[in-house]
Amino acid sequence: MQSASFIIVKLEAVPQVSGGTGTAGNVDLRHTWTDYCGNFVYENDSLKQTLIEGGYISYAYPQGPNPPASTTGISQLTPTYHFYVRDHLGNNRLVVDEHGAIEQVNHYYPFGGLMGESQDIASTQRYKYNGKELDRMHGLDWYDYGARHFDASIGRWMCVDPLVEKYHGISPYAYCLNNPIRYVDPDGKIVVIDKNSTKEFIDAVYLAINFLREKG
């Protein structure tokens, strides 16, 4: 029998209070925390998502969105499958449900900034540019690449490259050698190019151009 190990990361959201009328505001302080256990994502101790290859599974609870963990078993959950449609760089451009209905559309600037985003499941589907999670918890809007966080608004990493000696000819804060159209960085440490995906993308572009020329 083989043993399994998990990395558990707990993220807590800072409570926000507005519209207070007394010394303490007379309002509830809502507290939300997120736990990552392998491919399972929990919010407030309730299973929220299971990450799968090419998408994720969300769950509906009979008692509401955030029931006490002790009152709901896994057999009581209603799963819904969601799938990504990606481009040649691994960016999640569409999210569709198990019936093929489009749930979310994403358009990106070259360095990953969101040009447009449908709002249907914007708060729950956070995996976008390069397939990385967009952390909006504290309003920073950084992508989590594992080794580092990336700020798409300025096109820079938020800390020095852990393999800085390998790329001594470029800034340790530069993203993908300043060429995000050709290169990707899968984990925040090393720049790679997927030649097959790039060729397929270029071939598809020329095919589309030729089609438009034929149609006049």
TIGU-287999 format. One record per residue: x, y, z negated of N, C-alpha, C, O in turn; residue in three letters. Coordinates in steps of 0.05 Angstrom, whole numbers, plus 5000, padded with zeros to 4 digits. Atoms other than C-alpha are relative to their C-alpha. Layout:
BEGIN
XYZXYZXYZXYZAla/...
END
This chain:
BEGIN
501749765000500050005000501850255000503550284983Met/498449764998502950675021498750224983496350254981Gln/500949775016502451284977499750255018501250275038Ser/500449764985500051955004500650244982500050244958Ala/499449765015502352644983498750245014498450245039Ser/501449764990498853314992501350254989502350254967Phe/499249745009500954034988497550164995495950215013Ile/502449855008495654434951500850294996502550364980Ile/499549715002495555194960497550134991495450085003Val/502449865010490755624920500350305005502350424997Lys/500049714995489056324944497550114987495350014990Leu/502249875014484756784903499550285011501450435015Glu/500849744990480957384929499650194977498650134956Ala/500349795020481158034890497150095000496150175021Val/502849905001474158224866499850295008501550455002Pro/500549734992471258854896497450104987495449964987Gln/502349895014466559304857499350275013501150445017Val/500849744989462459874887497250064990495749884983Ser/502749925008456260274868499549964971497249924963Gly/500450035028457360234793498450234988498550464998Gly/501649805013452560604747500650044971499650234958Thr/499349985028455560494678503049994996504550015015Gly/497250005006462160454642501449775014503649805025Thr/498950234987463359754670498849955028499449755041Ala/501250034973459259864733497549845000495949865019Gly/502450175001453759384710499649835025497449795034Asn/500250184977455358924768501649754995503349744977Val/498550265001457758214777502750035013502950155034Asp/497450024986465058104792500149735013500549525000Leu/500050254985464857584847502949915004504650065012Arg/497350124998470857124846500049775019498549585016His/499850214980472756694906502849905001504750065002Thr/497350114996478556214912499949785021497849655024Trp/499850204978480855764969502349814994504549894987Thr/498050215004484555104961500449855026498549785039Asp/499350164976488254765018501349744990503449744978Tyr/499050265007489254015007500249835025498349715034Cys/499750134974492153715070498250145020498550385024Gly/501849894980486853815123497350094989495550175004Asn/502549935013481353955073500250284988502150354974Phe/500049725010479454675056497650034981495349974989Val/502149975021475554814992499750304994501750454993Tyr/500649735011472255464970498349974975496249854975Glu/501350035026470255524897499449714993497249654984Asn/500250295006471454774889498149855017497649615012Asp/501950144982466554604945501449965027502650155038Ser/498850064974468954275010498750185021496350175026Leu/501049814980468354805064500549905028498749915045Lys/499250094974472054515124501949764999503349734979Gln/498050204995475953925149501350075027499950075047Thr/498649934975481254115201500649745015501849555004Leu/499450234983481753615259501550105024501750345029Ile/498549934976485753595323498050135020496050015028Glu/501749864980482654115370497550134989495850215004Gly/502449885011477554385321499849964970501849924956Gly/500550045029474454305252497249914995495449935013Tyr/502650085008468454045215499150184977500650214958Ile/501249845022464054505172497849834987496849644999Ser/502050165015459154265120497850184989498350404980Tyr/502449865012452154475098499249844975499149604975Ala/500850115026449954355026497050024996495950235002Tyr/502949995005442854175006499350214979497050314979Pro/500649815021443454634945500850295007500550474991Gln/499149734993446055234984503050005007504349795005Gly/497249994990452955475008502149954979504349854986Pro/498050035021456555444941498949864975498749984954Asn/501150145023453654904896502249924981504549914989Pro/498050115019457254654833501249755011499749585022Pro/498750234988462354134854499049744988499049535002Ala/500950255013459553624804497349915009496549685003Ser/502750074993452653634835499749895028497649805036Thr/500250074972454353464907502149795007504549845003Thr/498150204990457452824934500450035030498950165043Gly/499349974972460752765002497849895018497449985040Ile/502150124984454952325026497650195004495950155022Ser/502249824998450052905015500550235020498750395026Gln/499349784982453753385062499149955028499149725038Leu/500850014972451253535132502350125017502750365016Thr/497749904985457353585179499250125027497350025039Pro/500249894973457754015241502750025012504650135000Thr/497450014987463353925291500350255018498450345031Tyr/499449764984466654535324502649945015504549825004His/497750064983471754505381501150255012499650445018Phe/498749774989476854995408500549975030501049745040Tyr/499149984972478055195481502450185000502150424993Val/497549855002485255425486501250075027500749945047Arg/498549934976489655775537502849874999503349714982Asp/497450134997496755595557501950054977503949914973His/498349945023499755905494498849894974499949944952Leu/501350125024495155525446498250194985497450134963Gly/501949825012490756125432497249895001496349805022Asn/502850095000483655945411498350225013497750425001Asn/501549804986479556315463497049964996495550164995Arg/502950055005472755975451499849804978501549634974Leu/500850215019469555585395497249915009495450075011Val/502650114992463855125416499249794979500949664967Val/501050205019459454675373499849735014500649705037Asp/500150284989458153935383498149975023498149765036Glu/501950014978452654095433501050175024499650195044His/498949844978457154545476499250294999500050445017Gly/500849715002454055205454502450174990503850094971Ala/497849825008459055775449499350144974497250274971Ile/500449885026459756015377501850254996501050444982Glu/498249785003465656495383501750045025502549845037Gln/498349934978469556855437502250194990501650394977Val/497849835009476457155425501750095024502349935042Asn/498149894980480657615470502350134985501950244964His/497649915015487757805451501750195017501850185041Tyr/497849854989492858335464502549825001502549614988Tyr/497750194996499758045484501249904973502049674972Pro/498850085025502258035412498049894979498649874956Phe/501950145017495957725383497850174987496150064974Gly/502249835011491658325363497449935014497449875038Gly/502650074989484258185373498950235017498450455007Leu/501149804982481658555433496950004998495650215000Met/502950035004474658295422499449744986500949544990Gly/500650245015471357795377497050004994495950194983Glu/502850035007464257545372499749964970501549854958Ser/500350005029461457585302498449764989497949754965Gln/501750225009457456935299501249854976499949814956Asp/498750155021462456545257502750124994504649984987Ile/497549875003467957065252501249974972503649954969Ala/499050015027468457005177500949724992502649684974Ser/499350275007468956245175502049875018503449685010Thr/498150114981473056095237502450185002502350385017Gln/497749815003479856405222502449925017504450075017Arg/497750094984484456015269499850125028498050065043Tyr/500349854976485956455329502650005017503149805031Lys/497649974983492556695362502049784994502749734971Tyr/498250245003497256095374498849784983500249604974Asn/501350205018492155695334500650054971500049874955Gly/499249945028494556035270497750134985495950264997Lys/502149885017490156255212500450304996502650384989Glu/500049715004488556995209499150064972496750024966Leu/500749955028488757195136498950284996500350474998Asp/501349745003483757745124499150054971497650234965Arg/501049985028482957645049500450274987498650374974Met/499449745013486258295028500250235020501350445014His/500049794980485358695092502650045015502850235030Gly/497449974986492458575118499949905028501449995046Leu/500350124974490258155178502749905011503549975033Asp/497550134992496757755181499449715009497649584998Trp/500150284992497557085217501949844984504249924980Tyr/498350175017500256525174501249785018499849605027Asp/498650194984505556135212501449784984502749614995Tyr/498750195018508055735152502450124987502450174963Gly/497649895011515056005144499850304996501150414978Ala/500349715001512956725155497250095007495749935019Arg/502549884991507057185164500650205022502850335023His/499749844976506157575229497850215001495550154998Phe/501949784997502958265237499750065029501450185041Asp/500449964972499958295306499650295008500050375031Ala/500449714994498459045300502650145007502650345021Ser/497349884994505959205303501749805015503949875023Ile/498450194985508358565337502549924986504549874999Gly/497650065016513258405281499449804978497249804967Arg/500150175024514557885228500250174975501350394976Trp/500049845025513758115156502449934982502550044960Met/497550055015520357815132502149905020501549855043Cys/497850084983527157625160499849715009498849544994Val/500050274990527857015204501749824983504149884978Asp/498450185017530056425160502349875016504249775004Pro/497850104984534456205219501350245015501850225039Leu/499049764988537156905232502649975015503150115035Val/497450034987544056665250499849885028501749905044Glu/500450134974541256285310499450215022500050175045Lys/500849794982538456925342501450264993500150464988Tyr/498549765009544057415325499850235019500450465012His/500149794981542857815388497450155001497050335017Gly/502649875001535858035370499150054971500149914953Ile/500949935027532358345310498749754987497249614999Ser/501250225014530557825257497050034994495749854984Pro/502949965003523558135255498549985026496150005027Tyr/501350014974522258075330498549745004499449534995Ala/501750234995516757605352500649895027500350035047Tyr/499650144975518457095406501850155020501250175044Cys/498049864983524457485433498750235015499650315036Leu/501649784988519458055448498849925026498350095043Asn/501350104976516357615502497949804993498249564997Asn/502150195010509857325475498449875022496849695017Pro/501450124977507257155545501349735008500049555017Ile/498550244991512656635558500649814977500749574980Arg/499050175023514756395488497949984979496050154977Tyr/501750035024511256145426501949934977504149824981Val/498550075024513756055355498149834982496349944969Asp/502050185013510255445324499950024970497949964958Pro/499950015029512455545252501350244987501750244963Asp/498849775012515656225243503049984998504350154986Gly/497150045003522755955250501449985027503850055029Lys/498550064975524355775323498250065023495850015023Ile/501449924975522356025392500249775020502449665024Val/500150214981520255505443498450085024496850275023Val/501649964976517455485513498949735009500449545012Ile/501350254990512554955537499950035031498150155042Asp/499849974971514654895610497649885015496750005034Lys/502250134986509054425629497550174998496050215018Asn/502349835003503654875600500250255016498350345028Ser/499649764984506655485632499649955029498450125043Thr/500450064972506955155700497149955006496150055027Lys/502950044995499754925694498550265000496750305017Glu/501449745001497655625675500650165025498750285037Phe/499349854976501455945733498649885025497650035042Ile/501450134977498655425782497050085000495850135021Asp/502849935002491655585756499550295009497550355022Ala/500349724992492756335766500150025031498450165043Val/499849994971495056235839497649875013496749965034Tyr/502450134989489155765851497750205000496150215019Leu/502249815002484356305827500450235020498550325032Ala/499549784981487756845869499449915029498150055044Ile/500550114973487456405932497049975004495950025026Asn/502950034998480056255918498750275005496950295022Phe/501249734996478457005913500750115027499050245040Leu/499349914974482257145977498349875022497450005041Arg/501750144981478356616014497150105000495850115021Glu/502749895002471856905989499850295008497650405010Lys/500049734991473957596011499550194977499450444982Gly/
END
